[in-house]
């Protein structure tokens, strides 16, 4: 299970492995934690005390000091998996809910007509609807968008990355996701 790493102000930075989190704990780099410990890592015996070292890992840790973050300076990367998750696997034209293999990245303004490959020009479409629209604009194909695209916030992006997210982590991330987000529905 991955740990959600925050900076000391509470902004998400990245998902890290339990091993990476243990290194931060061992180097006294954890400023604070959230959630109930979900696992205990055990180490060797201390010579002086004879006690076994142990580190309780929490699902969310804030790291001391400056944590370099590119996440706050750029738009989240657009991938099909995150696009389909943002759109809840629902075709923007027919409204059907589909399996991953039956979905496509649809460009509202086709790339052949100068449309860009970015969040605000891409929606999820089933293969038949994508084929029906072709290289036309939705109005030219007499197709109506059932929902509009949007750029996910950093908190939404952390959810959309498709990891197994613990309840404590999801609650923390959703608290900062705009109420208008499809992730709340």
C-alpha atoms as an extended CHARMM CRD file, in Angstrom:
* protein
*
       185  EXT
         1         1  UNK       CA              0.0000000000        0.0000000000        0.0000000000  PROA      1               0.0000000000
         2         2  UNK       CA              1.3230000000        3.4390000000       -0.8630000000  PROA      2               0.0000000000
         3         3  UNK       CA              1.6380000000        6.4110000000        1.4660000000  PROA      3               0.0000000000
         4         4  UNK       CA              0.4150000000        9.8720000000        0.5200000000  PROA      4               0.0000000000
         5         5  UNK       CA              3.3070000000       12.3010000000        1.0320000000  PROA      5               0.0000000000
         6         6  UNK       CA              2.4590000000       15.9170000000        1.8250000000  PROA      6               0.0000000000
         7         7  UNK       CA              4.5960000000       18.9710000000        2.3650000000  PROA      7               0.0000000000
         8         8  UNK       CA              4.4690000000       20.4510000000        5.8710000000  PROA      8               0.0000000000
         9         9  UNK       CA              1.6190000000       22.7940000000        4.8370000000  PROA      9               0.0000000000
        10        10  UNK       CA             -0.5410000000       19.8190000000        3.8270000000  PROA      10              0.0000000000
        11        11  UNK       CA             -0.2360000000       19.9600000000        0.0310000000  PROA      11              0.0000000000
        12        12  UNK       CA             -0.0080000000       16.5430000000       -1.6600000000  PROA      12              0.0000000000
        13        13  UNK       CA              3.3970000000       15.8890000000       -3.1900000000  PROA      13              0.0000000000
        14        14  UNK       CA              3.3980000000       12.2810000000       -4.3430000000  PROA      14              0.0000000000
        15        15  UNK       CA              2.5340000000        8.6790000000       -3.6710000000  PROA      15              0.0000000000
        16        16  UNK       CA              5.5010000000        6.8640000000       -2.1210000000  PROA      16              0.0000000000
        17        17  UNK       CA              6.1430000000        3.2320000000       -1.2590000000  PROA      17              0.0000000000
        18        18  UNK       CA              6.1510000000        1.9330000000        2.3120000000  PROA      18              0.0000000000
        19        19  UNK       CA              9.9240000000        1.5110000000        2.0100000000  PROA      19              0.0000000000
        20        20  UNK       CA             10.3730000000        5.1720000000        0.9640000000  PROA      20              0.0000000000
        21        21  UNK       CA              8.1500000000        6.2600000000        3.8590000000  PROA      21              0.0000000000
        22        22  UNK       CA             10.1900000000        4.1600000000        6.3020000000  PROA      22              0.0000000000
        23        23  UNK       CA             13.3510000000        5.9950000000        5.2440000000  PROA      23              0.0000000000
        24        24  UNK       CA             11.6430000000        9.3330000000        5.9760000000  PROA      24              0.0000000000
        25        25  UNK       CA             10.4700000000        8.0740000000        9.3880000000  PROA      25              0.0000000000
        26        26  UNK       CA             13.9340000000        6.6910000000       10.2330000000  PROA      26              0.0000000000
        27        27  UNK       CA             15.6380000000        9.9720000000        9.3380000000  PROA      27              0.0000000000
        28        28  UNK       CA             13.1860000000       11.9220000000       11.5390000000  PROA      28              0.0000000000
        29        29  UNK       CA             11.7400000000       13.5970000000        8.4530000000  PROA      29              0.0000000000
        30        30  UNK       CA              8.0510000000       13.1940000000        9.3460000000  PROA      30              0.0000000000
        31        31  UNK       CA              6.5200000000       16.4320000000       10.6580000000  PROA      31              0.0000000000
        32        32  UNK       CA              3.0490000000       14.9800000000       11.2950000000  PROA      32              0.0000000000
        33        33  UNK       CA              0.7680000000       12.1330000000       10.2280000000  PROA      33              0.0000000000
        34        34  UNK       CA             -2.9200000000       11.5450000000        9.5510000000  PROA      34              0.0000000000
        35        35  UNK       CA             -4.9660000000        8.3850000000        9.7830000000  PROA      35              0.0000000000
        36        36  UNK       CA             -4.5170000000        5.1750000000       11.7030000000  PROA      36              0.0000000000
        37        37  UNK       CA             -1.2620000000        3.2810000000       11.2280000000  PROA      37              0.0000000000
        38        38  UNK       CA             -1.8740000000        0.6280000000        8.5850000000  PROA      38              0.0000000000
        39        39  UNK       CA              1.2800000000       -1.4560000000        8.9500000000  PROA      39              0.0000000000
        40        40  UNK       CA              4.2570000000       -1.9450000000       11.2450000000  PROA      40              0.0000000000
        41        41  UNK       CA              7.7420000000       -2.5000000000        9.8720000000  PROA      41              0.0000000000
        42        42  UNK       CA             10.1150000000       -4.3570000000       12.1790000000  PROA      42              0.0000000000
        43        43  UNK       CA             13.8870000000       -4.0750000000       12.1130000000  PROA      43              0.0000000000
        44        44  UNK       CA             16.7990000000       -5.4730000000       14.0380000000  PROA      44              0.0000000000
        45        45  UNK       CA             17.5170000000       -5.5190000000       17.7510000000  PROA      45              0.0000000000
        46        46  UNK       CA             19.1590000000       -2.4940000000       19.3340000000  PROA      46              0.0000000000
        47        47  UNK       CA             22.3820000000       -3.4720000000       21.1110000000  PROA      47              0.0000000000
        48        48  UNK       CA             21.9470000000       -1.1070000000       24.0180000000  PROA      48              0.0000000000
        49        49  UNK       CA             18.3130000000       -1.8550000000       24.8810000000  PROA      49              0.0000000000
        50        50  UNK       CA             17.7440000000       -5.2560000000       23.2830000000  PROA      50              0.0000000000
        51        51  UNK       CA             14.4880000000       -3.9260000000       21.8360000000  PROA      51              0.0000000000
        52        52  UNK       CA             13.4670000000       -4.5510000000       18.2600000000  PROA      52              0.0000000000
        53        53  UNK       CA             13.1220000000       -1.3940000000       16.1840000000  PROA      53              0.0000000000
        54        54  UNK       CA              9.7190000000       -0.7930000000       14.7000000000  PROA      54              0.0000000000
        55        55  UNK       CA              8.1160000000        1.8730000000       12.5520000000  PROA      55              0.0000000000
        56        56  UNK       CA              4.3620000000        2.3400000000       12.3670000000  PROA      56              0.0000000000
        57        57  UNK       CA              3.4130000000        3.6490000000        8.9340000000  PROA      57              0.0000000000
        58        58  UNK       CA              0.4800000000        6.0230000000        8.6030000000  PROA      58              0.0000000000
        59        59  UNK       CA             -1.4300000000        6.4560000000        5.3340000000  PROA      59              0.0000000000
        60        60  UNK       CA             -0.6050000000       10.1840000000        5.1560000000  PROA      60              0.0000000000
        61        61  UNK       CA              2.6850000000       11.7970000000        6.1910000000  PROA      61              0.0000000000
        62        62  UNK       CA              3.8420000000       15.3930000000        6.0550000000  PROA      62              0.0000000000
        63        63  UNK       CA              7.5590000000       15.7620000000        5.3930000000  PROA      63              0.0000000000
        64        64  UNK       CA              9.7300000000       18.3280000000        7.2020000000  PROA      64              0.0000000000
        65        65  UNK       CA             11.5790000000       20.9850000000        5.2440000000  PROA      65              0.0000000000
        66        66  UNK       CA             11.2280000000       22.0290000000        1.6540000000  PROA      66              0.0000000000
        67        67  UNK       CA              9.9730000000       19.2870000000       -0.6210000000  PROA      67              0.0000000000
        68        68  UNK       CA             10.5400000000       20.1610000000       -4.2610000000  PROA      68              0.0000000000
        69        69  UNK       CA              7.2280000000       19.8780000000       -6.0420000000  PROA      69              0.0000000000
        70        70  UNK       CA              6.5560000000       20.1660000000       -9.7120000000  PROA      70              0.0000000000
        71        71  UNK       CA              2.9370000000       19.1890000000       -9.0530000000  PROA      71              0.0000000000
        72        72  UNK       CA              1.8570000000       22.7180000000       -8.0720000000  PROA      72              0.0000000000
        73        73  UNK       CA              3.4630000000       24.3590000000      -11.0650000000  PROA      73              0.0000000000
        74        74  UNK       CA              1.9280000000       22.4090000000      -13.9070000000  PROA      74              0.0000000000
        75        75  UNK       CA             -1.2770000000       20.9380000000      -15.2370000000  PROA      75              0.0000000000
        76        76  UNK       CA             -1.6590000000       17.2330000000      -14.4050000000  PROA      76              0.0000000000
        77        77  UNK       CA             -0.4800000000       14.9230000000      -17.1760000000  PROA      77              0.0000000000
        78        78  UNK       CA             -3.2970000000       13.7440000000      -19.4370000000  PROA      78              0.0000000000
        79        79  UNK       CA             -3.5370000000        9.9690000000      -19.7950000000  PROA      79              0.0000000000
        80        80  UNK       CA             -6.4230000000        7.8520000000      -21.0330000000  PROA      80              0.0000000000
        81        81  UNK       CA             -6.7430000000        6.1240000000      -17.6600000000  PROA      81              0.0000000000
        82        82  UNK       CA             -7.0610000000        9.4500000000      -15.8100000000  PROA      82              0.0000000000
        83        83  UNK       CA             -9.3680000000       10.9060000000      -18.4930000000  PROA      83              0.0000000000
        84        84  UNK       CA            -11.7170000000        7.9100000000      -18.3080000000  PROA      84              0.0000000000
        85        85  UNK       CA            -11.6660000000        8.0440000000      -14.4890000000  PROA      85              0.0000000000
        86        86  UNK       CA            -12.3810000000       11.8150000000      -14.5260000000  PROA      86              0.0000000000
        87        87  UNK       CA            -15.3760000000       11.1460000000      -16.7800000000  PROA      87              0.0000000000
        88        88  UNK       CA            -16.4510000000        8.0880000000      -14.7300000000  PROA      88              0.0000000000
        89        89  UNK       CA            -16.2170000000        5.8070000000      -17.7960000000  PROA      89              0.0000000000
        90        90  UNK       CA            -19.2720000000        7.5510000000      -19.2840000000  PROA      90              0.0000000000
        91        91  UNK       CA            -19.4660000000        8.4520000000      -22.9800000000  PROA      91              0.0000000000
        92        92  UNK       CA            -19.9480000000       12.2170000000      -23.3300000000  PROA      92              0.0000000000
        93        93  UNK       CA            -22.2790000000       11.6920000000      -26.3250000000  PROA      93              0.0000000000
        94        94  UNK       CA            -24.5820000000        8.7420000000      -25.5780000000  PROA      94              0.0000000000
        95        95  UNK       CA            -24.2450000000        8.6840000000      -21.7740000000  PROA      95              0.0000000000
        96        96  UNK       CA            -23.4770000000        4.9640000000      -21.6420000000  PROA      96              0.0000000000
        97        97  UNK       CA            -21.0630000000        3.5740000000      -19.0660000000  PROA      97              0.0000000000
        98        98  UNK       CA            -18.3930000000        1.3870000000      -20.6840000000  PROA      98              0.0000000000
        99        99  UNK       CA            -15.4410000000       -0.8840000000      -19.8970000000  PROA      99              0.0000000000
       100       100  UNK       CA            -11.9640000000        0.5140000000      -20.5480000000  PROA      100             0.0000000000
       101       101  UNK       CA            -11.5330000000       -1.4370000000      -23.8010000000  PROA      101             0.0000000000
       102       102  UNK       CA            -14.6680000000        0.1640000000      -25.2360000000  PROA      102             0.0000000000
       103       103  UNK       CA            -13.6220000000        3.7720000000      -24.5210000000  PROA      103             0.0000000000
       104       104  UNK       CA            -11.5780000000        6.2590000000      -26.5330000000  PROA      104             0.0000000000
       105       105  UNK       CA            -10.0470000000        9.6780000000      -26.0140000000  PROA      105             0.0000000000
       106       106  UNK       CA            -12.2590000000       11.9970000000      -28.0300000000  PROA      106             0.0000000000
       107       107  UNK       CA            -11.0710000000       15.4230000000      -29.1390000000  PROA      107             0.0000000000
       108       108  UNK       CA            -13.9750000000       17.8850000000      -29.2070000000  PROA      108             0.0000000000
       109       109  UNK       CA            -12.1140000000       19.9260000000      -31.8250000000  PROA      109             0.0000000000
       110       110  UNK       CA            -10.3550000000       17.1890000000      -33.8160000000  PROA      110             0.0000000000
       111       111  UNK       CA             -6.5560000000       17.3280000000      -33.9460000000  PROA      111             0.0000000000
       112       112  UNK       CA             -6.8550000000       17.2250000000      -37.7560000000  PROA      112             0.0000000000
       113       113  UNK       CA             -8.6030000000       20.6070000000      -37.4630000000  PROA      113             0.0000000000
       114       114  UNK       CA             -6.1340000000       22.1770000000      -35.0560000000  PROA      114             0.0000000000
       115       115  UNK       CA             -7.5680000000       20.8560000000      -31.7890000000  PROA      115             0.0000000000
       116       116  UNK       CA             -5.0890000000       20.3980000000      -28.9760000000  PROA      116             0.0000000000
       117       117  UNK       CA             -4.4770000000       17.2580000000      -26.9410000000  PROA      117             0.0000000000
       118       118  UNK       CA             -5.2390000000       18.7340000000      -23.5100000000  PROA      118             0.0000000000
       119       119  UNK       CA             -7.7970000000       18.3260000000      -20.7310000000  PROA      119             0.0000000000
       120       120  UNK       CA            -10.1560000000       21.0590000000      -21.9970000000  PROA      120             0.0000000000
       121       121  UNK       CA            -10.4310000000       19.5420000000      -25.4820000000  PROA      121             0.0000000000
       122       122  UNK       CA            -10.6700000000       15.8720000000      -24.4870000000  PROA      122             0.0000000000
       123       123  UNK       CA            -13.6080000000       13.8510000000      -23.2550000000  PROA      123             0.0000000000
       124       124  UNK       CA            -14.4170000000       10.1670000000      -22.9720000000  PROA      124             0.0000000000
       125       125  UNK       CA            -16.3880000000        8.5720000000      -25.8220000000  PROA      125             0.0000000000
       126       126  UNK       CA            -17.4050000000        5.0280000000      -26.6540000000  PROA      126             0.0000000000
       127       127  UNK       CA            -15.9690000000        3.6430000000      -29.8810000000  PROA      127             0.0000000000
       128       128  UNK       CA            -19.2510000000        3.8630000000      -31.8640000000  PROA      128             0.0000000000
       129       129  UNK       CA            -19.8350000000        7.5200000000      -30.9010000000  PROA      129             0.0000000000
       130       130  UNK       CA            -16.2160000000        8.4370000000      -31.6420000000  PROA      130             0.0000000000
       131       131  UNK       CA            -16.5310000000        6.8100000000      -35.0550000000  PROA      131             0.0000000000
       132       132  UNK       CA            -19.8470000000        8.5380000000      -35.7470000000  PROA      132             0.0000000000
       133       133  UNK       CA            -18.3940000000       11.9640000000      -34.9150000000  PROA      133             0.0000000000
       134       134  UNK       CA            -15.2310000000       11.3520000000      -36.9150000000  PROA      134             0.0000000000
       135       135  UNK       CA            -13.2450000000       14.4820000000      -37.7630000000  PROA      135             0.0000000000
       136       136  UNK       CA            -16.2320000000       16.8020000000      -37.3990000000  PROA      136             0.0000000000
       137       137  UNK       CA            -17.1550000000       19.1960000000      -34.6180000000  PROA      137             0.0000000000
       138       138  UNK       CA            -19.9710000000       17.8870000000      -32.3670000000  PROA      138             0.0000000000
       139       139  UNK       CA            -22.4960000000       20.3380000000      -33.8530000000  PROA      139             0.0000000000
       140       140  UNK       CA            -21.5300000000       19.3010000000      -37.4020000000  PROA      140             0.0000000000
       141       141  UNK       CA            -22.1700000000       15.6780000000      -36.4560000000  PROA      141             0.0000000000
       142       142  UNK       CA            -25.4090000000       16.6830000000      -34.6870000000  PROA      142             0.0000000000
       143       143  UNK       CA            -24.0580000000       15.2880000000      -31.4330000000  PROA      143             0.0000000000
       144       144  UNK       CA            -24.4630000000       17.0350000000      -28.0850000000  PROA      144             0.0000000000
       145       145  UNK       CA            -21.9770000000       16.8910000000      -25.2280000000  PROA      145             0.0000000000
       146       146  UNK       CA            -23.6800000000       15.5910000000      -22.0810000000  PROA      146             0.0000000000
       147       147  UNK       CA            -20.9310000000       17.0450000000      -19.8710000000  PROA      147             0.0000000000
       148       148  UNK       CA            -18.0720000000       19.4870000000      -20.2540000000  PROA      148             0.0000000000
       149       149  UNK       CA            -14.3620000000       18.8040000000      -19.8680000000  PROA      149             0.0000000000
       150       150  UNK       CA            -12.3030000000       20.3450000000      -17.0680000000  PROA      150             0.0000000000
       151       151  UNK       CA             -8.7190000000       20.3040000000      -15.8110000000  PROA      151             0.0000000000
       152       152  UNK       CA             -8.4520000000       18.2230000000      -12.6180000000  PROA      152             0.0000000000
       153       153  UNK       CA             -7.0340000000       19.8900000000       -9.5170000000  PROA      153             0.0000000000
       154       154  UNK       CA             -3.9250000000       18.4250000000       -7.8890000000  PROA      154             0.0000000000
       155       155  UNK       CA             -6.0860000000       16.6440000000       -5.3000000000  PROA      155             0.0000000000
       156       156  UNK       CA             -8.2570000000       15.1400000000       -8.0500000000  PROA      156             0.0000000000
       157       157  UNK       CA             -5.1410000000       14.1230000000       -9.9720000000  PROA      157             0.0000000000
       158       158  UNK       CA             -3.8300000000       12.2450000000       -6.9280000000  PROA      158             0.0000000000
       159       159  UNK       CA             -7.1240000000       10.2740000000       -6.9020000000  PROA      159             0.0000000000
       160       160  UNK       CA             -7.1900000000        9.7600000000      -10.6780000000  PROA      160             0.0000000000
       161       161  UNK       CA             -3.7670000000        8.1030000000      -10.7270000000  PROA      161             0.0000000000
       162       162  UNK       CA             -5.5320000000        4.8010000000      -10.2160000000  PROA      162             0.0000000000
       163       163  UNK       CA             -3.9100000000        3.5730000000       -7.0440000000  PROA      163             0.0000000000
       164       164  UNK       CA             -5.5920000000        1.6700000000       -4.2650000000  PROA      164             0.0000000000
       165       165  UNK       CA             -6.4450000000        4.4810000000       -1.8970000000  PROA      165             0.0000000000
       166       166  UNK       CA             -7.1230000000        3.9200000000        1.7880000000  PROA      166             0.0000000000
       167       167  UNK       CA            -10.2450000000        5.5100000000        3.2980000000  PROA      167             0.0000000000
       168       168  UNK       CA             -8.1570000000        8.0220000000        5.3020000000  PROA      168             0.0000000000
       169       169  UNK       CA             -6.3140000000        9.0740000000        2.1390000000  PROA      169             0.0000000000
       170       170  UNK       CA             -9.5240000000        9.3920000000        0.0940000000  PROA      170             0.0000000000
       171       171  UNK       CA            -11.2210000000       11.4460000000        2.8110000000  PROA      171             0.0000000000
       172       172  UNK       CA             -8.2250000000       13.8070000000        2.9740000000  PROA      172             0.0000000000
       173       173  UNK       CA             -8.0280000000       14.2550000000       -0.8080000000  PROA      173             0.0000000000
       174       174  UNK       CA            -11.7790000000       14.6280000000       -1.3730000000  PROA      174             0.0000000000
       175       175  UNK       CA            -11.9520000000       17.3530000000        1.2920000000  PROA      175             0.0000000000
       176       176  UNK       CA            -10.0320000000       19.6240000000       -1.1190000000  PROA      176             0.0000000000
       177       177  UNK       CA            -11.7450000000       18.5380000000       -4.3290000000  PROA      177             0.0000000000
       178       178  UNK       CA            -14.2590000000       21.0920000000       -5.6390000000  PROA      178             0.0000000000
       179       179  UNK       CA            -17.8800000000       20.0650000000       -4.9940000000  PROA      179             0.0000000000
       180       180  UNK       CA            -18.5050000000       20.4280000000       -8.7290000000  PROA      180             0.0000000000
       181       181  UNK       CA            -16.0570000000       17.6090000000       -9.4780000000  PROA      181             0.0000000000
       182       182  UNK       CA            -17.4520000000       14.4020000000      -10.9520000000  PROA      182             0.0000000000
       183       183  UNK       CA            -15.3650000000       12.5340000000       -8.3560000000  PROA      183             0.0000000000
       184       184  UNK       CA            -17.9610000000       13.4620000000       -5.7180000000  PROA      184             0.0000000000
       185       185  UNK       CA            -20.8350000000       11.9670000000       -7.6930000000  PROA      185             0.0000000000
